[in-house]
Amino acid sequence: MRSKTSEPGPGTDLRRAIDHTGYYPEVVSDGVFSAVGGEELVAYYLHHEPTFDRDEVRRHLTVAVLTPTRLVLAHTDEHPGDDLLPDPYTSTSTEAVSLSTIRSVVVTRMIANPTSGPSSPAEAVVTIGWGGVGRIDLEPAGCADPECDADHGYTGTIAGDDFSLRVSAAADGGEAVGRLLAFAEALSSLTRGA
């Protein structure tokens, strides 16, 4: 495990934010900072969310880290014991994506009562695409003739959907929405010339 640093900066702030969640902070920090590999942190976003697994609540933590050259995503989940690992355990998956491969950063802001004047977004969704994961939606094709019973094949769309995160002020707090939008802005600024 990496030693904790007391130097001020985004790395120290991220360690404090991970510690503040109380969700296996040593495990999460080790996974995140191993994937960052000593590179400078430009920005980060941390999202702690519960998931429901039958009668149990399980927790999930997503940490997105922006460095000058990469986007690092870390996901940590907790699991009950199973046939291979009889004791409860965590799994941390990390992915490091070169900023030059990011194709799109889509930001959706939901503003309540827009006719009342400027207000903070009630929700935000950030979707980042780099071509690692795609989704194909198909449906039977047809023609305008209602009597036609010919096979017209299929029609559909291909959509990139590598990473998406939705945050709402009602569930996560208004500050969480603002932090997600700030992270998306930092990512957009670094990928504009890539």
C-alpha positions as CSV (number, residue, x, y, z in Angstrom):
1,M,0.0,0.0,0.0
2,R,1.2,3.5,-0.8
3,S,2.2,5.8,2.1
4,K,-0.1,8.7,2.8
5,T,1.3,12.2,2.0
6,S,0.8,15.3,4.0
7,E,1.6,17.7,1.1
8,P,-1.4,19.8,0.1
9,G,-2.9,19.3,-3.3
10,P,-5.5,17.2,-5.2
11,G,-3.8,13.9,-4.2
12,T,-4.2,14.8,-0.5
13,D,-7.7,16.0,-1.1
14,L,-8.7,12.8,-2.8
15,R,-7.2,10.7,0.0
16,R,-9.3,12.7,2.5
17,A,-12.4,12.3,0.4
18,I,-11.9,8.5,0.2
19,D,-11.3,8.4,3.9
20,H,-14.4,10.4,4.5
21,T,-16.7,7.9,2.8
22,G,-15.6,5.2,5.3
23,Y,-15.9,2.6,2.6
24,Y,-12.8,0.5,2.8
25,P,-10.5,3.6,2.4
26,E,-7.2,1.7,2.4
27,V,-8.5,-0.7,-0.3
28,V,-9.9,2.1,-2.5
29,S,-6.9,4.3,-2.1
30,D,-4.5,1.5,-3.0
31,G,-6.4,0.7,-6.1
32,V,-6.8,4.3,-7.2
33,F,-3.3,5.5,-6.6
34,S,-1.7,2.3,-8.1
35,A,-3.6,3.0,-11.3
36,V,-2.6,6.7,-11.3
37,G,1.0,5.5,-11.1
38,G,2.4,8.6,-9.5
39,E,1.1,11.0,-12.2
40,E,-0.1,14.4,-11.2
41,L,-3.8,14.8,-10.4
42,V,-5.6,17.5,-12.2
43,A,-9.1,16.8,-10.9
44,Y,-11.2,14.0,-9.4
45,Y,-14.7,13.0,-8.7
46,L,-15.9,10.4,-6.1
47,H,-19.3,8.9,-6.1
48,H,-20.5,6.6,-3.3
49,E,-23.8,4.8,-4.0
50,P,-25.7,1.9,-2.6
51,T,-26.9,-1.0,-4.8
52,F,-29.6,-3.4,-3.9
53,D,-28.9,-7.2,-4.2
54,R,-32.1,-9.1,-3.3
55,D,-32.6,-8.4,0.5
56,E,-29.2,-6.8,1.0
57,V,-27.8,-3.3,0.4
58,R,-24.3,-3.3,-1.1
59,R,-22.2,-0.3,-1.6
60,H,-20.4,0.8,-4.7
61,L,-17.7,3.5,-5.0
62,T,-16.7,5.1,-8.3
63,V,-13.6,7.3,-8.4
64,A,-12.7,9.2,-11.6
65,V,-9.3,10.8,-11.7
66,L,-8.0,13.1,-14.3
67,T,-4.3,13.4,-14.9
68,P,-2.5,15.5,-17.6
69,T,-2.5,12.4,-19.9
70,R,-5.2,10.0,-18.7
71,L,-8.6,9.4,-17.3
72,V,-8.4,6.8,-14.5
73,L,-11.7,5.1,-13.4
74,A,-11.8,2.9,-10.3
75,H,-14.9,0.9,-9.2
76,T,-15.0,-0.8,-5.8
77,D,-17.8,-3.2,-4.8
78,E,-18.4,-5.4,-1.8
79,H,-19.5,-9.0,-2.1
80,P,-20.7,-11.7,0.2
81,G,-18.6,-14.9,0.4
82,D,-19.0,-17.4,-2.4
83,D,-17.6,-20.8,-3.4
84,L,-14.2,-19.4,-4.3
85,L,-13.8,-16.8,-1.5
86,P,-15.9,-17.9,1.5
87,D,-15.4,-14.7,3.4
88,P,-16.9,-11.4,2.4
89,Y,-14.6,-9.5,0.0
90,T,-14.2,-6.4,-2.1
91,S,-13.3,-6.1,-5.8
92,T,-11.7,-3.0,-7.3
93,S,-11.5,-2.6,-11.0
94,T,-9.4,0.2,-12.6
95,E,-9.2,1.4,-16.1
96,A,-6.8,4.0,-17.4
97,V,-7.8,5.7,-20.7
98,S,-5.4,7.9,-22.7
99,L,-7.0,11.4,-23.1
100,S,-6.1,11.2,-26.8
101,T,-8.5,8.3,-27.3
102,I,-11.5,10.0,-25.7
103,R,-14.0,10.7,-28.5
104,S,-16.7,12.5,-26.6
105,V,-17.7,14.1,-23.3
106,V,-21.5,14.5,-23.1
107,V,-22.8,16.7,-20.3
108,T,-26.6,16.9,-19.6
109,R,-27.8,19.4,-17.0
110,M,-31.4,19.3,-15.7
111,I,-32.6,22.7,-14.4
112,A,-35.9,22.8,-12.5
113,N,-38.3,25.7,-13.2
114,P,-36.2,27.3,-15.9
115,T,-38.6,30.2,-16.4
116,S,-37.8,31.4,-12.8
117,G,-34.3,32.5,-13.9
118,P,-30.9,31.1,-13.4
119,S,-30.6,28.3,-10.9
120,S,-28.2,25.5,-10.0
121,P,-28.8,22.2,-11.9
122,A,-31.0,19.7,-10.1
123,E,-29.3,16.8,-11.8
124,A,-26.3,16.2,-14.1
125,V,-25.3,13.3,-16.3
126,V,-21.8,12.9,-17.7
127,T,-21.1,10.3,-20.4
128,I,-17.6,9.7,-21.6
129,G,-16.9,7.7,-24.8
130,W,-13.7,6.3,-26.1
131,G,-14.9,3.3,-28.1
132,G,-14.2,0.6,-25.6
133,V,-17.8,-0.4,-25.1
134,G,-20.6,-0.2,-27.7
135,R,-24.3,-0.9,-27.6
136,I,-26.4,-2.0,-30.6
137,D,-30.1,-1.5,-30.5
138,L,-31.9,-3.4,-33.3
139,E,-35.5,-3.6,-34.3
140,P,-37.3,-5.1,-37.3
141,A,-37.3,-2.8,-40.3
142,G,-40.5,-2.1,-42.2
143,C,-42.0,0.0,-45.0
144,A,-44.9,2.4,-45.4
145,D,-47.2,-0.2,-47.0
146,P,-49.5,-1.6,-44.3
147,E,-50.2,-4.7,-46.5
148,C,-46.6,-5.6,-47.0
149,D,-45.4,-8.8,-45.4
150,A,-41.9,-8.8,-46.8
151,D,-38.9,-9.3,-44.6
152,H,-37.1,-5.9,-44.6
153,G,-34.3,-7.0,-42.3
154,Y,-33.4,-4.9,-39.3
155,T,-32.6,-1.3,-38.5
156,G,-30.9,0.0,-35.5
157,T,-28.3,2.3,-33.9
158,I,-24.8,1.8,-32.5
159,A,-24.0,3.9,-29.5
160,G,-20.8,4.3,-27.5
161,D,-21.4,4.0,-23.8
162,D,-18.1,3.6,-22.0
163,F,-18.8,5.5,-18.8
164,S,-21.8,7.3,-17.6
165,L,-22.6,8.9,-14.2
166,R,-25.8,10.5,-13.0
167,V,-25.9,12.7,-9.9
168,S,-28.9,14.5,-8.4
169,A,-29.1,17.2,-5.8
170,A,-32.0,15.4,-4.1
171,A,-30.0,12.2,-3.6
172,D,-26.4,13.3,-3.5
173,G,-26.6,17.0,-2.6
174,G,-26.2,20.2,-4.7
175,E,-22.4,20.3,-4.1
176,A,-22.1,16.8,-5.7
177,V,-23.8,18.0,-8.9
178,G,-21.4,21.0,-9.0
179,R,-18.3,18.9,-8.4
180,L,-19.4,16.5,-11.2
181,L,-19.9,19.4,-13.6
182,A,-16.5,20.9,-12.6
183,F,-14.8,17.5,-13.3
184,A,-16.5,17.3,-16.7
185,E,-15.3,20.8,-17.5
186,A,-11.7,19.9,-16.6
187,L,-11.9,16.8,-18.7
188,S,-13.4,18.6,-21.7
189,S,-10.7,21.2,-21.5
190,L,-7.9,18.6,-21.6
191,T,-9.5,16.6,-24.4
192,R,-10.2,19.5,-26.7
193,G,-6.8,19.4,-28.3
194,A,-6.3,15.6,-28.1
